[in-house]
Amino acid sequence: GVASIRPTEKRLPTGGHTPRAYCDQSNFVLGAIADSTATLSTFMSACCPGNDDAVRGLPPVPWRHRERPRPRDIKILLTTSLPTVPTEAAVVDAMENFGQQLESWGIEVHRTAPDLDSKSLFRAHKLFCELAVTVSAPAGNPLKRDQSAYSPSAQQLANAEQIRDQHRQILHDFLGGAPYTAWVMPTAGVVAFPHNPEHVPIDVDGTGYPYWQPLLGYVFQASTCGNPVVTIPIAMAGHLPVGVQVIGRMWEDEQVLAVAGVLEMLL
């Protein structure tokens, strides 16, 4: 399997990567893909700025190793699907089975979701993305848009930031151990699918949906708020993998990786 991490916003520098990053907006985050959560932890330990590092725009938050918690000390907020996201039955079934596995291991599982305003949060996400491709992408980059293209106004961005801050507080109150250690939900509404560079509609159990709907539906929440996310594979649907996101509090990336490491080990 393959594990990945999207760290807390501003936890890692956006420089020094190959290929180079073309964006340095606040919601643009670089992470890593590896063979295990242990390798991800090693990567983060090496790359996080320490107390003596001077990285422009980043707080000095060195990586501090966190021991894996005991299963009985983990409280999971499990979201098997969202009503607003087209989701294959195979994904829902895998999530339900995963929840039962967690409980069999002694992990406390609550099947629900934080009370987020998905529509307003997605509008904020869209505005931040539009700002990034309007301002940051250099000439010649495929993300670069013409100067005459729409760009969000200062008032729109201020409103989007207010919405983001409100949802950051909701997630902060939900996560971190009281009441939940982590929020777990699918990485996408579909299992792995063939490369689709033209972004044609995606089939979800016989019905076509706009390309981004089943793909972004489960990832924009943590992406917009800046929370750390670790993904791990949990099952196979036929011959295709199903993965989950393990989402935690901002700046508690070590805890998220520790919890994901327990789930990875038990699987």
C-alpha positions, 0 to 999 in steps of 0.5 A: 500500500501507499501512505501520504501526508498533507501536513498542517498549512505552513508546517513545511516550506514550499521551496526546495522541491523538485519540480518546484512549487509554483504557488506560495498562497496560504492554502497551498501545501506540499506533502509526501507519499511513501510506503508507510506511515513510519517513512512519512514520520522520518520525512517530516522529522527531517524536513520540518523547520526546527527552532534554529531554522530560519525559513521565511513565513514558517513558524519554528515548529520542530517535529516531535516524535509521538508514540503510537497510542493504545487502540483503547485510547483512540476515539474515531469520528467515522464518516462512511459517506456524505449525502452531498458527495456521489459515493460508490457502494463499494466505498461505503461498504469498505468504510462500514467494514473498516468501522467494524474492524476498528471496534473489534480492535477496541477502538471507540467509533462514532459514526457521524460527521462534524457540523460543517456548512459544506456549501459555504466552505466549498465556496471559500475553497474555490475562491482561495484556488482562484486567487492562487492561480491568478496571482502565483502561477508564472507565465507558461504554467498551465495553471496561469490564467489571463489577466482579464480572467475573474479574480476574487475581490478583497471583500470576497476573500475576507468573507472566505477567510472568516468562513475558514476560521469558523470551520477551523474552530469547529474542527479544533473543538471536535479533534484532539482527544476531546471528544475525538482523536481523529476524523476518518472518512473516504479519500474519494467517492470512487475507487481508483479509476483510469487516468482522466486528463480530459476530466470527463464525467465519472461513473458512480454506480451507473450514473455520470457525475462531474469529474470534481464532484466525487473527487473533491467532495471528501478532501476540500474540508481539511484542505481549506481549513489547513488540517493535517491529513494522512491517507492509508489504504484499508481494503480492496474493492475487486482489484482496486484499492480503497483509502481513508483520510485520517484528519487531526487538529492543526499543528498536531501532525505527529498525533495524526501520523501516530493514530494512522500508524496504529490503524496501518499496523492493525490492518 
